[in-house]
Amino acid sequence: MAEPDAARKLHFSFGRWIIHNWGFYGGSRFSHFLKGLGIHHPDDMAQFVIVSYHRNLNRKPLDVKAQITYYQEKRAKENEEKLKKGKVLHQETRKKKG
């Protein structure tokens, strides 16, 4: 199976199992290791594990740096889009004394 297909199909089954049982939301040692690499979101952590394992099984280079860059750029783009869609609820200005 192709890598993108395997990653997508396994995310909501094996990926959820990884997130829950390996303590990605709770702060396991492995999740802290992945955060140190630059992957901060639990879904990205699980996806990283699945893709890396798929590459290992198929004797392909893991290319960890490229994977990390991909997840960082993906989250940055998502955050930027959220900020663009947001609206200001209340804005205050301060008056200078004197």
C-alpha positions as CSV (number, residue, x, y, z in Angstrom):
1,M,0.0,0.0,0.0
2,A,1.2,3.5,-0.8
3,E,2.5,5.6,2.2
4,P,-0.2,8.3,2.1
5,D,-3.0,5.7,1.8
6,A,-1.6,3.6,4.7
7,A,-1.2,6.7,6.9
8,R,-4.7,7.9,6.2
9,K,-6.4,4.5,6.7
10,L,-4.5,3.8,9.9
11,H,-4.8,7.2,11.5
12,F,-8.3,6.7,13.1
13,S,-7.7,3.1,14.2
14,F,-4.0,2.4,14.9
15,G,-3.2,6.1,15.3
16,R,-5.9,6.6,18.0
17,W,-4.6,3.5,19.8
18,I,-1.0,4.9,19.7
19,I,-2.2,8.3,21.0
20,H,-4.2,6.7,23.9
21,N,-1.9,3.9,24.9
22,W,1.4,5.7,24.5
23,G,0.2,8.7,26.5
24,F,0.6,11.5,23.9
25,Y,-2.0,13.7,25.6
26,G,-0.9,12.8,29.1
27,G,2.8,13.6,28.5
28,S,4.7,10.3,28.2
29,R,8.4,10.2,27.8
30,F,8.0,9.4,24.2
31,S,5.7,12.4,23.6
32,H,8.3,14.6,25.3
33,F,10.9,13.2,23.0
34,L,8.8,14.0,20.0
35,K,8.1,17.5,21.3
36,G,11.8,17.9,21.6
37,L,12.1,17.1,17.9
38,G,9.5,19.7,17.1
39,I,6.3,17.7,16.7
40,H,3.8,19.0,19.3
41,H,0.3,17.8,18.3
42,P,-0.7,14.2,19.4
43,D,-2.2,13.6,15.9
44,D,1.0,14.5,14.3
45,M,3.0,12.4,16.7
46,A,0.9,9.3,15.8
47,Q,1.1,10.1,12.1
48,F,4.9,10.4,12.4
49,V,5.1,7.0,14.1
50,I,2.9,5.4,11.4
51,V,4.8,6.9,8.5
52,S,8.2,6.1,10.0
53,Y,7.1,2.5,10.7
54,H,5.7,2.1,7.1
55,R,9.0,3.4,5.7
56,N,11.0,1.0,7.9
57,L,8.9,-1.9,6.8
58,N,9.4,-1.0,3.1
59,R,13.1,-0.4,3.6
60,K,12.9,3.3,2.7
61,P,14.8,6.1,4.4
62,L,12.9,7.6,7.4
63,D,13.9,11.2,6.4
64,V,13.0,12.4,9.9
65,K,14.0,16.1,9.3
66,A,11.6,16.3,6.3
67,Q,8.8,14.8,8.3
68,I,9.3,17.2,11.2
69,T,9.4,20.1,8.8
70,Y,6.1,18.9,7.1
71,Y,4.2,18.7,10.5
72,Q,5.5,22.1,11.7
73,E,4.6,23.8,8.4
74,K,1.2,22.1,8.4
75,R,0.3,23.3,11.9
76,A,1.6,26.8,11.3
77,K,-0.6,27.0,8.2
78,E,-3.6,25.8,10.1
79,N,-3.0,28.3,12.9
80,E,-2.6,31.1,10.4
81,E,-5.9,30.2,8.8
82,K,-7.7,30.1,12.2
83,L,-6.4,33.6,13.0
84,K,-7.6,34.9,9.7
85,K,-11.1,33.5,10.3
86,G,-11.3,34.8,13.8
87,K,-13.0,38.0,14.8
88,V,-12.2,40.6,17.5
89,L,-14.7,40.3,20.4
90,H,-13.7,43.5,22.2
91,Q,-11.0,46.0,21.7
92,E,-9.8,48.6,24.2
93,T,-7.4,51.5,23.9
94,R,-5.5,53.2,26.7
95,K,-5.3,56.9,27.1
96,K,-1.9,58.4,28.1
97,K,-1.9,60.6,31.2
98,G,-0.9,64.2,30.8
